[in-house]
Amino acid sequence: MKNVEMKVEGNILTIKVDLTKEFGPSSSGKTIIIASTEGNIAIPEKEEVKIGLNVYKKK
């Protein structure tokens, strides 16, 4: 995971992303990656629930 923090409290998933960070261009080169789970991953404490997250901005 790049720049993604997840926390589960009861039945609420909270996701934190620092919008000031950048990890370079996407594979297409059209956008700049800010955060990514780099595919689908299990949510902490809820292994049966998956998330796939990409945060990006235009170049």
HTML snippet that shows the backbone in 3Dmol.js (N, CA, C, O; Angstrom):
<script src="https://3Dmol.org/build/3Dmol-min.js"></script>
<div id="view" style="width:600px;height:400px;position:relative"></div>
<script>
const pdb = `
ATOM      1  N   MET A   1       0.842  -1.179   0.000  1.00  0.00           N
ATOM      2  CA  MET A   1       0.000   0.000   0.000  1.00  0.00           C
ATOM      3  C   MET A   1       0.887   1.242   0.000  1.00  0.00           C
ATOM      4  O   MET A   1       1.920   1.299   0.667  1.00  0.00           O
ATOM      5  N   LYS A   2       0.457   2.207  -0.752  1.00  0.00           N
ATOM      6  CA  LYS A   2       1.154   3.485  -0.802  1.00  0.00           C
ATOM      7  C   LYS A   2       0.247   4.568  -0.247  1.00  0.00           C
ATOM      8  O   LYS A   2      -0.798   4.862  -0.826  1.00  0.00           O
ATOM      9  N   ASN A   3       0.642   5.167   0.878  1.00  0.00           N
ATOM     10  CA  ASN A   3      -0.028   6.353   1.411  1.00  0.00           C
ATOM     11  C   ASN A   3      -1.496   6.105   1.769  1.00  0.00           C
ATOM     12  O   ASN A   3      -2.316   7.015   1.645  1.00  0.00           O
ATOM     13  N   VAL A   4      -1.839   4.900   2.207  1.00  0.00           N
ATOM     14  CA  VAL A   4      -3.214   4.581   2.597  1.00  0.00           C
ATOM     15  C   VAL A   4      -3.186   3.999   4.008  1.00  0.00           C
ATOM     16  O   VAL A   4      -2.477   3.029   4.278  1.00  0.00           O
ATOM     17  N   GLU A   5      -3.958   4.599   4.892  1.00  0.00           N
ATOM     18  CA  GLU A   5      -4.089   4.091   6.258  1.00  0.00           C
ATOM     19  C   GLU A   5      -5.558   3.745   6.472  1.00  0.00           C
ATOM     20  O   GLU A   5      -6.437   4.573   6.233  1.00  0.00           O
ATOM     21  N   MET A   6      -5.822   2.520   6.923  1.00  0.00           N
ATOM     22  CA  MET A   6      -7.201   2.088   7.156  1.00  0.00           C
ATOM     23  C   MET A   6      -7.367   1.663   8.605  1.00  0.00           C
ATOM     24  O   MET A   6      -6.458   1.106   9.220  1.00  0.00           O
ATOM     25  N   LYS A   7      -8.565   1.943   9.138  1.00  0.00           N
ATOM     26  CA  LYS A   7      -8.868   1.577  10.525  1.00  0.00           C
ATOM     27  C   LYS A   7     -10.338   1.186  10.589  1.00  0.00           C
ATOM     28  O   LYS A   7     -11.182   1.844   9.981  1.00  0.00           O
ATOM     29  N   VAL A   8     -10.649   0.131  11.313  1.00  0.00           N
ATOM     30  CA  VAL A   8     -12.024  -0.300  11.521  1.00  0.00           C
ATOM     31  C   VAL A   8     -12.390  -0.071  12.980  1.00  0.00           C
ATOM     32  O   VAL A   8     -11.693  -0.527  13.887  1.00  0.00           O
ATOM     33  N   GLU A   9     -13.487   0.638  13.193  1.00  0.00           N
ATOM     34  CA  GLU A   9     -14.037   0.831  14.534  1.00  0.00           C
ATOM     35  C   GLU A   9     -15.486   0.395  14.483  1.00  0.00           C
ATOM     36  O   GLU A   9     -16.321   1.066  13.877  1.00  0.00           O
ATOM     37  N   GLY A  10     -15.788  -0.733  15.120  1.00  0.00           N
ATOM     38  CA  GLY A  10     -17.136  -1.299  15.024  1.00  0.00           C
ATOM     39  C   GLY A  10     -17.403  -1.707  13.589  1.00  0.00           C
ATOM     40  O   GLY A  10     -16.706  -2.561  13.041  1.00  0.00           O
ATOM     41  N   ASN A  11     -18.402  -1.104  12.985  1.00  0.00           N
ATOM     42  CA  ASN A  11     -18.731  -1.400  11.585  1.00  0.00           C
ATOM     43  C   ASN A  11     -18.350  -0.272  10.642  1.00  0.00           C
ATOM     44  O   ASN A  11     -18.841  -0.221   9.514  1.00  0.00           O
ATOM     45  N   ILE A  12     -17.479   0.639  11.084  1.00  0.00           N
ATOM     46  CA  ILE A  12     -17.092   1.795  10.286  1.00  0.00           C
ATOM     47  C   ILE A  12     -15.632   1.665   9.843  1.00  0.00           C
ATOM     48  O   ILE A  12     -14.734   1.498  10.669  1.00  0.00           O
ATOM     49  N   LEU A  13     -15.410   1.743   8.532  1.00  0.00           N
ATOM     50  CA  LEU A  13     -14.064   1.758   7.967  1.00  0.00           C
ATOM     51  C   LEU A  13     -13.675   3.212   7.715  1.00  0.00           C
ATOM     52  O   LEU A  13     -14.399   3.954   7.051  1.00  0.00           O
ATOM     53  N   THR A  14     -12.517   3.610   8.256  1.00  0.00           N
ATOM     54  CA  THR A  14     -11.990   4.948   8.024  1.00  0.00           C
ATOM     55  C   THR A  14     -10.721   4.816   7.199  1.00  0.00           C
ATOM     56  O   THR A  14      -9.846   4.010   7.513  1.00  0.00           O
ATOM     57  N   ILE A  15     -10.629   5.618   6.136  1.00  0.00           N
ATOM     58  CA  ILE A  15      -9.466   5.608   5.254  1.00  0.00           C
ATOM     59  C   ILE A  15      -8.810   6.981   5.321  1.00  0.00           C
ATOM     60  O   ILE A  15      -9.479   8.005   5.180  1.00  0.00           O
ATOM     61  N   LYS A  16      -7.494   6.996   5.539  1.00  0.00           N
ATOM     62  CA  LYS A  16      -6.744   8.255   5.550  1.00  0.00           C
ATOM     63  C   LYS A  16      -5.745   8.240   4.400  1.00  0.00           C
ATOM     64  O   LYS A  16      -5.025   7.263   4.193  1.00  0.00           O
ATOM     65  N   VAL A  17      -5.717   9.356   3.652  1.00  0.00           N
ATOM     66  CA  VAL A  17      -4.776   9.533   2.552  1.00  0.00           C
ATOM     67  C   VAL A  17      -4.209  10.944   2.655  1.00  0.00           C
ATOM     68  O   VAL A  17      -4.964  11.910   2.766  1.00  0.00           O
ATOM     69  N   ASP A  18      -2.896  11.069   2.620  1.00  0.00           N
ATOM     70  CA  ASP A  18      -2.248  12.374   2.612  1.00  0.00           C
ATOM     71  C   ASP A  18      -2.234  12.877   1.170  1.00  0.00           C
ATOM     72  O   ASP A  18      -1.495  12.355   0.335  1.00  0.00           O
ATOM     73  N   LEU A  19      -3.041  13.881   0.880  1.00  0.00           N
ATOM     74  CA  LEU A  19      -3.198  14.380  -0.485  1.00  0.00           C
ATOM     75  C   LEU A  19      -2.006  15.203  -0.969  1.00  0.00           C
ATOM     76  O   LEU A  19      -1.974  15.611  -2.131  1.00  0.00           O
ATOM     77  N   THR A  20      -1.025  15.455  -0.101  1.00  0.00           N
ATOM     78  CA  THR A  20       0.156  16.206  -0.517  1.00  0.00           C
ATOM     79  C   THR A  20       1.245  15.309  -1.092  1.00  0.00           C
ATOM     80  O   THR A  20       2.197  15.807  -1.693  1.00  0.00           O
ATOM     81  N   LYS A  21       1.120  13.995  -0.919  1.00  0.00           N
ATOM     82  CA  LYS A  21       2.152  13.070  -1.406  1.00  0.00           C
ATOM     83  C   LYS A  21       1.902  12.682  -2.855  1.00  0.00           C
ATOM     84  O   LYS A  21       0.763  12.673  -3.322  1.00  0.00           O
ATOM     85  N   GLU A  22       2.982  12.361  -3.558  1.00  0.00           N
ATOM     86  CA  GLU A  22       2.895  11.880  -4.932  1.00  0.00           C
ATOM     87  C   GLU A  22       3.855  10.714  -5.100  1.00  0.00           C
ATOM     88  O   GLU A  22       4.936  10.699  -4.511  1.00  0.00           O
ATOM     89  N   PHE A  23       3.451   9.725  -5.916  1.00  0.00           N
ATOM     90  CA  PHE A  23       4.281   8.546  -6.153  1.00  0.00           C
ATOM     91  C   PHE A  23       4.615   8.381  -7.624  1.00  0.00           C
ATOM     92  O   PHE A  23       4.906   7.275  -8.080  1.00  0.00           O
ATOM     93  N   GLY A  24       4.574   9.472  -8.364  1.00  0.00           N
ATOM     94  CA  GLY A  24       4.959   9.439  -9.764  1.00  0.00           C
ATOM     95  C   GLY A  24       3.782   9.166 -10.681  1.00  0.00           C
ATOM     96  O   GLY A  24       2.638   9.060 -10.240  1.00  0.00           O
ATOM     97  N   PRO A  25       4.089   9.054 -11.973  1.00  0.00           N
ATOM     98  CA  PRO A  25       3.027   8.873 -12.963  1.00  0.00           C
ATOM     99  C   PRO A  25       2.440   7.465 -12.938  1.00  0.00           C
ATOM    100  O   PRO A  25       3.097   6.503 -12.541  1.00  0.00           O
ATOM    101  N   SER A  26       1.187   7.375 -13.372  1.00  0.00           N
ATOM    102  CA  SER A  26       0.539   6.072 -13.541  1.00  0.00           C
ATOM    103  C   SER A  26       1.190   5.347 -14.709  1.00  0.00           C
ATOM    104  O   SER A  26       2.013   5.924 -15.420  1.00  0.00           O
ATOM    105  N   SER A  27       0.831   4.098 -14.909  1.00  0.00           N
ATOM    106  CA  SER A  27       1.428   3.329 -16.007  1.00  0.00           C
ATOM    107  C   SER A  27       1.084   3.919 -17.371  1.00  0.00           C
ATOM    108  O   SER A  27       1.858   3.781 -18.318  1.00  0.00           O
ATOM    109  N   SER A  28      -0.076   4.579 -17.479  1.00  0.00           N
ATOM    110  CA  SER A  28      -0.447   5.209 -18.753  1.00  0.00           C
ATOM    111  C   SER A  28       0.255   6.550 -18.930  1.00  0.00           C
ATOM    112  O   SER A  28       0.375   7.052 -20.048  1.00  0.00           O
ATOM    113  N   GLY A  29       0.720   7.128 -17.821  1.00  0.00           N
ATOM    114  CA  GLY A  29       1.378   8.418 -17.871  1.00  0.00           C
ATOM    115  C   GLY A  29       0.424   9.601 -17.890  1.00  0.00           C
ATOM    116  O   GLY A  29       0.868  10.746 -17.979  1.00  0.00           O
ATOM    117  N   LYS A  30      -0.866   9.350 -17.809  1.00  0.00           N
ATOM    118  CA  LYS A  30      -1.857  10.418 -17.881  1.00  0.00           C
ATOM    119  C   LYS A  30      -2.147  11.066 -16.531  1.00  0.00           C
ATOM    120  O   LYS A  30      -2.632  12.196 -16.474  1.00  0.00           O
ATOM    121  N   THR A  31      -1.852  10.356 -15.452  1.00  0.00           N
ATOM    122  CA  THR A  31      -2.157  10.859 -14.118  1.00  0.00           C
ATOM    123  C   THR A  31      -0.968  10.676 -13.179  1.00  0.00           C
ATOM    124  O   THR A  31      -0.036   9.929 -13.475  1.00  0.00           O
ATOM    125  N   ILE A  32      -1.018  11.376 -12.035  1.00  0.00           N
ATOM    126  CA  ILE A  32      -0.019  11.241 -10.976  1.00  0.00           C
ATOM    127  C   ILE A  32      -0.671  10.489  -9.821  1.00  0.00           C
ATOM    128  O   ILE A  32      -1.741  10.875  -9.350  1.00  0.00           O
ATOM    129  N   ILE A  33      -0.037   9.435  -9.372  1.00  0.00           N
ATOM    130  CA  ILE A  33      -0.576   8.614  -8.275  1.00  0.00           C
ATOM    131  C   ILE A  33      -0.337   9.315  -6.946  1.00  0.00           C
ATOM    132  O   ILE A  33       0.783   9.726  -6.641  1.00  0.00           O
ATOM    133  N   ILE A  34      -1.400   9.448  -6.157  1.00  0.00           N
ATOM    134  CA  ILE A  34      -1.321  10.021  -4.811  1.00  0.00           C
ATOM    135  C   ILE A  34      -1.360   8.909  -3.770  1.00  0.00           C
ATOM    136  O   ILE A  34      -0.641   8.972  -2.773  1.00  0.00           O
ATOM    137  N   ALA A  35      -2.194   7.888  -3.992  1.00  0.00           N
ATOM    138  CA  ALA A  35      -2.304   6.762  -3.059  1.00  0.00           C
ATOM    139  C   ALA A  35      -2.881   5.568  -3.792  1.00  0.00           C
ATOM    140  O   ALA A  35      -3.619   5.722  -4.765  1.00  0.00           O
ATOM    141  N   SER A  36      -2.541   4.374  -3.322  1.00  0.00           N
ATOM    142  CA  SER A  36      -3.075   3.163  -3.938  1.00  0.00           C
ATOM    143  C   SER A  36      -2.934   1.980  -2.986  1.00  0.00           C
ATOM    144  O   SER A  36      -1.970   1.879  -2.228  1.00  0.00           O
ATOM    145  N   THR A  37      -3.915   1.098  -3.046  1.00  0.00           N
ATOM    146  CA  THR A  37      -3.780  -0.174  -2.336  1.00  0.00           C
ATOM    147  C   THR A  37      -3.033  -1.173  -3.221  1.00  0.00           C
ATOM    148  O   THR A  37      -2.736  -2.286  -2.788  1.00  0.00           O
ATOM    149  N   GLU A  38      -2.732  -0.781  -4.449  1.00  0.00           N
ATOM    150  CA  GLU A  38      -2.009  -1.618  -5.418  1.00  0.00           C
ATOM    151  C   GLU A  38      -2.739  -2.939  -5.646  1.00  0.00           C
ATOM    152  O   GLU A  38      -2.150  -4.017  -5.572  1.00  0.00           O
ATOM    153  N   GLY A  39      -4.018  -2.828  -5.922  1.00  0.00           N
ATOM    154  CA  GLY A  39      -4.862  -4.002  -6.135  1.00  0.00           C
ATOM    155  C   GLY A  39      -5.855  -4.148  -5.003  1.00  0.00           C
ATOM    156  O   GLY A  39      -5.958  -3.283  -4.132  1.00  0.00           O
ATOM    157  N   ASN A  40      -6.582  -5.242  -5.022  1.00  0.00           N
ATOM    158  CA  ASN A  40      -7.584  -5.507  -3.984  1.00  0.00           C
ATOM    159  C   ASN A  40      -6.918  -6.164  -2.782  1.00  0.00           C
ATOM    160  O   ASN A  40      -6.140  -7.108  -2.922  1.00  0.00           O
ATOM    161  N   ILE A  41      -7.238  -5.646  -1.597  1.00  0.00           N
ATOM    162  CA  ILE A  41      -6.673  -6.195  -0.363  1.00  0.00           C
ATOM    163  C   ILE A  41      -7.777  -6.349   0.667  1.00  0.00           C
ATOM    164  O   ILE A  41      -8.839  -5.738   0.551  1.00  0.00           O
ATOM    165  N   ALA A  42      -7.518  -7.175   1.680  1.00  0.00           N
ATOM    166  CA  ALA A  42      -8.479  -7.376   2.772  1.00  0.00           C
ATOM    167  C   ALA A  42      -8.446  -6.185   3.712  1.00  0.00           C
ATOM    168  O   ALA A  42      -7.394  -5.589   3.944  1.00  0.00           O
ATOM    169  N   ILE A  43      -9.597  -5.848   4.244  1.00  0.00           N
ATOM    170  CA  ILE A  43      -9.708  -4.778   5.231  1.00  0.00           C
ATOM    171  C   ILE A  43      -9.264  -5.323   6.587  1.00  0.00           C
ATOM    172  O   ILE A  43      -9.589  -6.459   6.933  1.00  0.00           O
ATOM    173  N   PRO A  44      -8.517  -4.514   7.365  1.00  0.00           N
ATOM    174  CA  PRO A  44      -8.074  -4.994   8.680  1.00  0.00           C
ATOM    175  C   PRO A  44      -9.250  -5.468   9.539  1.00  0.00           C
ATOM    176  O   PRO A  44     -10.280  -4.799   9.617  1.00  0.00           O
ATOM    177  N   GLU A  45      -9.088  -6.601  10.165  1.00  0.00           N
ATOM    178  CA  GLU A  45     -10.077  -7.190  11.076  1.00  0.00           C
ATOM    179  C   GLU A  45     -11.327  -7.710  10.376  1.00  0.00           C
ATOM    180  O   GLU A  45     -12.216  -8.243  11.039  1.00  0.00           O
ATOM    181  N   LYS A  46     -11.419  -7.568   9.057  1.00  0.00           N
ATOM    182  CA  LYS A  46     -12.577  -8.043   8.275  1.00  0.00           C
ATOM    183  C   LYS A  46     -12.043  -8.704   7.013  1.00  0.00           C
ATOM    184  O   LYS A  46     -12.290  -8.224   5.906  1.00  0.00           O
ATOM    185  N   GLU A  47     -11.321  -9.788   7.172  1.00  0.00           N
ATOM    186  CA  GLU A  47     -10.620 -10.428   6.061  1.00  0.00           C
ATOM    187  C   GLU A  47     -11.541 -10.811   4.899  1.00  0.00           C
ATOM    188  O   GLU A  47     -11.081 -10.943   3.765  1.00  0.00           O
ATOM    189  N   GLU A  48     -12.836 -10.991   5.174  1.00  0.00           N
ATOM    190  CA  GLU A  48     -13.768 -11.369   4.111  1.00  0.00           C
ATOM    191  C   GLU A  48     -14.183 -10.175   3.249  1.00  0.00           C
ATOM    192  O   GLU A  48     -14.792 -10.353   2.194  1.00  0.00           O
ATOM    193  N   VAL A  49     -13.858  -8.963   3.694  1.00  0.00           N
ATOM    194  CA  VAL A  49     -14.210  -7.737   2.963  1.00  0.00           C
ATOM    195  C   VAL A  49     -12.955  -7.200   2.295  1.00  0.00           C
ATOM    196  O   VAL A  49     -11.914  -7.066   2.938  1.00  0.00           O
ATOM    197  N   LYS A  50     -13.050  -6.892   1.008  1.00  0.00           N
ATOM    198  CA  LYS A  50     -11.900  -6.420   0.230  1.00  0.00           C
ATOM    199  C   LYS A  50     -12.115  -4.978  -0.218  1.00  0.00           C
ATOM    200  O   LYS A  50     -13.245  -4.501  -0.321  1.00  0.00           O
ATOM    201  N   ILE A  51     -10.994  -4.295  -0.483  1.00  0.00           N
ATOM    202  CA  ILE A  51     -11.031  -2.938  -1.005  1.00  0.00           C
ATOM    203  C   ILE A  51      -9.935  -2.780  -2.056  1.00  0.00           C
ATOM    204  O   ILE A  51      -8.847  -3.342  -1.935  1.00  0.00           O
ATOM    205  N   GLY A  52     -10.247  -2.013  -3.071  1.00  0.00           N
ATOM    206  CA  GLY A  52      -9.273  -1.600  -4.086  1.00  0.00           C
ATOM    207  C   GLY A  52      -9.401  -0.092  -4.230  1.00  0.00           C
ATOM    208  O   GLY A  52     -10.456   0.408  -4.619  1.00  0.00           O
ATOM    209  N   LEU A  53      -8.330   0.638  -3.917  1.00  0.00           N
ATOM    210  CA  LEU A  53      -8.405   2.103  -3.874  1.00  0.00           C
ATOM    211  C   LEU A  53      -7.274   2.702  -4.697  1.00  0.00           C
ATOM    212  O   LEU A  53      -6.117   2.304  -4.565  1.00  0.00           O
ATOM    213  N   ASN A  54      -7.619   3.659  -5.543  1.00  0.00           N
ATOM    214  CA  ASN A  54      -6.632   4.461  -6.269  1.00  0.00           C
ATOM    215  C   ASN A  54      -7.030   5.925  -6.135  1.00  0.00           C
ATOM    216  O   ASN A  54      -8.172   6.294  -6.405  1.00  0.00           O
ATOM    217  N   VAL A  55      -6.083   6.751  -5.717  1.00  0.00           N
ATOM    218  CA  VAL A  55      -6.293   8.192  -5.635  1.00  0.00           C
ATOM    219  C   VAL A  55      -5.256   8.819  -6.555  1.00  0.00           C
ATOM    220  O   VAL A  55      -4.064   8.533  -6.439  1.00  0.00           O
ATOM    221  N   TYR A  56      -5.710   9.676  -7.473  1.00  0.00           N
ATOM    222  CA  TYR A  56      -4.799  10.255  -8.448  1.00  0.00           C
ATOM    223  C   TYR A  56      -5.280  11.618  -8.894  1.00  0.00           C
ATOM    224  O   TYR A  56      -6.412  12.013  -8.615  1.00  0.00           O
ATOM    225  N   LYS A  57      -4.402  12.341  -9.597  1.00  0.00           N
ATOM    226  CA  LYS A  57      -4.777  13.624 -10.165  1.00  0.00           C
ATOM    227  C   LYS A  57      -4.218  13.707 -11.580  1.00  0.00           C
ATOM    228  O   LYS A  57      -3.283  12.990 -11.936  1.00  0.00           O
ATOM    229  N   LYS A  58      -4.804  14.592 -12.377  1.00  0.00           N
ATOM    230  CA  LYS A  58      -4.319  14.788 -13.736  1.00  0.00           C
ATOM    231  C   LYS A  58      -2.925  15.397 -13.693  1.00  0.00           C
ATOM    232  O   LYS A  58      -2.590  16.149 -12.778  1.00  0.00           O
ATOM    233  N   LYS A  59      -2.121  15.061 -14.692  1.00  0.00           N
ATOM    234  CA  LYS A  59      -0.764  15.595 -14.802  1.00  0.00           C
ATOM    235  C   LYS A  59      -0.763  17.077 -14.994  1.00  0.00           C
ATOM    236  O   LYS A  59       0.303  17.684 -15.105  1.00  0.00           O
TER     237      LYS A  59
END
`;
const viewer = $3Dmol.createViewer("view");
viewer.addModel(pdb, "pdb");
viewer.setStyle({}, {cartoon: {color: "spectrum"}});
viewer.zoomTo();
viewer.render();
</script>
